[in-house]
Amino acid sequence: MLIGILETGDVAPEMRARHGGFADMFRRLLAGQGFAFRVWRVVDGQLPADPAEADGWLITGSKHAVYDDLPWIEPLKDFIRRAAAARAPMAGICFGHQIMAEALGGKVEKSERGWGIGPQTYDSVEAGRPITILASHQDQVTRKPPSAEVVASSEFCPYAGLVYRDAPAISYQPHPEFRREFSRELIETRRGTVYDPALADAALARMDAPLDSDWMARRIADFFRAHARPARNGAGDEAGAKQGAAGGRAAG
């Protein structure tokens, strides 16, 4: 099954050398699940011409906001709507979660609650228990699309997970693809600049909390497999990322 990764942002160069870009992180997250991957560098203006170019779509995080005046934002929203109409399986993480909500009838804003960073715990309908995942965001979905059902929430982030009932689509605000080392370095780098020192210190103090990233990886993989289309010829492979090299407000 070919998963098209729509890369909407970059990791800072000094961190990318150690951790890879967002597309690399998702390849690691979903490794061993039987998927092939191809990357479209949406942040550089690359978009698929047709939702049928891959068997499923995964939209990454970004330092950008869905309300930024960037030339690729509206074309990406249009692609999301076309993919939903074509019933192409689609998953979004953080910025991907937010832009899917905006494209499909919801609303995203900079939250008055401020930044959510480090391990965050959510009530999960799907897991049947609270789950803890690394996060990094200030924007939030503040109004869910009419067709979306809330499947993960917290007091800080009420619309942290959405499942769409009129299209095969799921999305989550936190970052299962982040490793502790990346999250810790991101917080330390931004302490006292982007993040208030007290908030950063509190997040770093929680960094050894047990995480449910593997559970969310299985959830995403199972979702794609459940909506798999008939096998395609020339499905692409890891090297397909050369279509666009894989790899701020970061990780939105």
C-alpha positions in Angstrom: 0.0 0.0 0.0 1.5 3.3 -1.1 1.2 6.1 1.5 1.7 9.6 0.1 3.3 11.9 2.8 2.3 15.5 2.3 5.2 17.3 4.0 4.1 20.7 5.1 7.0 21.9 7.1 10.7 21.5 7.9 12.7 20.6 11.0 15.4 23.2 11.8 18.6 22.2 10.0 20.7 21.7 13.1 18.1 19.2 14.4 17.3 17.6 11.1 20.9 16.3 10.9 20.2 14.3 14.1 16.5 13.5 13.9 15.6 13.6 10.2 12.7 15.6 8.7 8.9 15.1 9.3 8.7 12.5 6.5 11.6 10.6 8.0 9.8 10.5 11.4 6.7 9.1 9.9 8.6 6.4 8.0 10.1 5.3 11.3 6.8 5.5 13.1 5.1 3.2 10.5 8.1 1.0 9.7 7.3 -2.7 9.5 3.7 -2.2 8.6 4.0 -3.2 5.0 3.7 0.3 3.5 5.6 2.0 0.8 6.0 5.8 0.9 6.3 8.7 -1.5 6.8 12.3 -0.4 5.3 15.5 -1.8 7.0 18.6 -0.6 3.8 20.7 -0.2 5.8 23.4 1.7 7.7 23.9 -1.6 4.6 24.0 -3.7 4.5 20.3 -4.7 1.0 18.7 -4.6 -0.4 15.5 -6.2 -2.5 16.2 -9.3 -5.0 13.5 -8.2 -5.9 11.8 -5.0 -5.5 8.5 -6.8 -1.8 8.9 -7.0 -1.4 7.1 -3.7 -3.5 4.6 -1.7 -3.6 6.8 1.3 -2.5 10.3 2.4 -0.7 11.5 5.6 -0.3 15.2 6.3 2.5 16.2 8.5 3.1 18.9 11.1 4.5 22.3 10.3 5.8 25.5 11.8 3.2 27.3 9.8 -0.4 28.1 10.7 -3.4 27.1 8.6 -4.4 30.8 8.5 -1.0 32.0 7.2 -1.1 33.7 3.8 1.1 31.2 2.0 0.6 30.1 -1.6 0.3 26.4 -0.9 -2.3 26.6 1.9 -5.5 27.0 -0.2 -4.4 24.4 -2.8 -3.7 21.9 0.0 -7.2 22.6 1.4 -8.7 22.0 -2.1 -6.7 18.7 -2.3 -8.1 17.6 1.1 -11.6 18.2 -0.1 -11.0 16.3 -3.4 -9.4 13.4 -1.5 -12.4 13.3 0.9 -14.9 13.4 -2.0 -12.9 10.5 -3.7 -12.9 8.6 -0.4 -9.1 8.4 -0.4 -7.9 7.4 3.1 -6.4 10.4 4.8 -4.7 11.0 8.2 -3.4 14.3 9.6 -1.1 15.1 12.5 -0.9 18.4 14.3 -0.9 20.9 11.4 -2.3 18.1 9.3 -5.1 17.7 11.9 -5.8 21.4 11.8 -5.8 21.9 8.1 -8.1 18.9 7.5 -10.5 20.4 10.0 -10.4 23.8 8.3 -10.8 22.3 4.8 -13.8 20.2 5.8 -15.8 22.8 7.6 -14.2 23.4 11.0 -12.2 26.3 12.5 -8.6 26.7 13.8 -7.3 29.5 15.9 -4.4 30.4 18.2 -5.6 29.1 21.5 -6.0 31.4 24.5 -4.7 28.5 26.5 -1.2 29.0 25.1 1.3 26.3 24.2 0.9 22.6 24.7 4.4 21.0 24.8 5.9 17.7 25.9 3.9 14.8 27.1 0.1 15.5 27.0 -2.6 13.2 28.2 -6.0 12.8 26.4 -9.1 10.8 27.1 -9.3 8.4 24.1 -12.6 6.8 23.0 -10.6 4.6 20.6 -8.2 3.3 23.2 -10.8 3.1 26.0 -8.4 4.8 28.4 -6.2 7.9 28.7 -3.3 8.1 26.3 -0.1 10.2 26.6 1.6 11.5 23.4 4.2 14.2 22.8 2.8 17.5 21.6 4.0 20.9 20.3 1.3 23.4 19.4 -0.3 26.7 20.1 -3.1 26.6 17.5 -6.0 24.3 18.0 -9.2 23.2 16.3 -11.8 25.4 18.0 -14.9 24.2 16.0 -15.0 20.7 14.6 -16.4 20.0 11.2 -20.0 18.8 11.1 -19.1 15.3 10.0 -16.3 14.8 12.5 -16.6 12.9 15.8 -14.3 13.7 18.7 -12.3 10.6 19.7 -9.6 12.2 21.8 -9.8 15.3 24.1 -8.4 17.0 27.1 -9.2 20.1 29.2 -6.4 21.9 27.4 -7.3 20.6 23.9 -11.0 19.5 23.5 -10.7 18.5 19.9 -7.4 16.5 20.0 -8.6 13.6 17.8 -11.3 13.5 15.1 -12.8 10.7 13.0 -14.8 11.7 9.9 -17.9 9.7 9.2 -18.6 10.8 5.6 -15.0 10.1 4.4 -12.3 7.7 5.5 -10.3 10.2 7.5 -8.7 10.5 10.9 -6.6 13.2 12.6 -4.8 13.9 15.8 -3.3 17.0 17.4 -0.3 15.4 19.2 2.8 14.0 17.5 3.2 10.2 17.8 6.2 10.5 15.3 8.2 12.6 17.8 10.8 10.8 19.8 11.6 11.9 23.4 15.1 13.1 22.3 13.6 15.3 19.6 10.9 16.8 21.8 13.4 17.4 24.6 15.8 19.2 22.3 13.0 21.2 20.7 11.9 22.4 24.2 15.4 23.2 25.4 16.2 25.1 22.2 13.1 27.3 22.6 13.2 27.7 26.4 13.1 31.4 27.2 12.3 32.5 23.6 9.3 30.7 22.1 8.4 29.0 25.4 8.1 30.5 28.8 10.9 29.0 31.0 8.4 27.7 33.6 6.3 26.0 30.9 9.4 24.5 29.3 10.8 23.3 32.7 7.4 21.6 33.6 7.4 19.8 30.2 10.9 18.7 30.6 10.1 17.3 34.0 7.4 15.1 32.5 9.6 13.9 29.7 10.1 10.4 31.1 6.3 9.7 31.3 5.2 6.5 29.6 4.1 7.3 26.0 1.4 5.7 23.8 3.1 6.6 20.5 3.2 2.9 19.5 -0.6 2.6 20.1 -1.2 5.6 17.9 1.1 4.2 15.2 -0.9 0.9 15.2 -4.1 2.9 15.1 -3.0 4.9 12.0 -1.6 1.7 10.3 -4.8 -0.2 11.0 -6.9 2.7 9.6 -4.9 2.7 6.3 -5.1 -1.1 6.0 -8.9 -1.1 6.7 -9.4 1.3 3.7 -6.8 -0.3 1.4 -7.6 -0.1 -2.3 -6.7 -2.9 -4.7 -3.0 -3.4 -5.2 -1.4 -1.0 -7.7 1.5 -1.6 -10.0 4.6 0.4 -9.5 3.5 1.5 -6.1 6.6 3.4 -5.3 9.0 2.8 -2.4 11.0 4.5 0.2 13.1 6.0 -2.6 10.0 7.7 -3.9 10.8 10.4 -1.4 13.2 11.7 -4.0 10.1 13.3 -5.6 10.7 15.9 -2.9 13.6 15.6 -0.5 12.4 14.4 2.9 13.4 16.0 5.5 9.7 27.1 14.5 6.1 28.2 15.8 7.4 24.6 14.8 5.6 21.4 14.6 2.2 22.9 14.4 
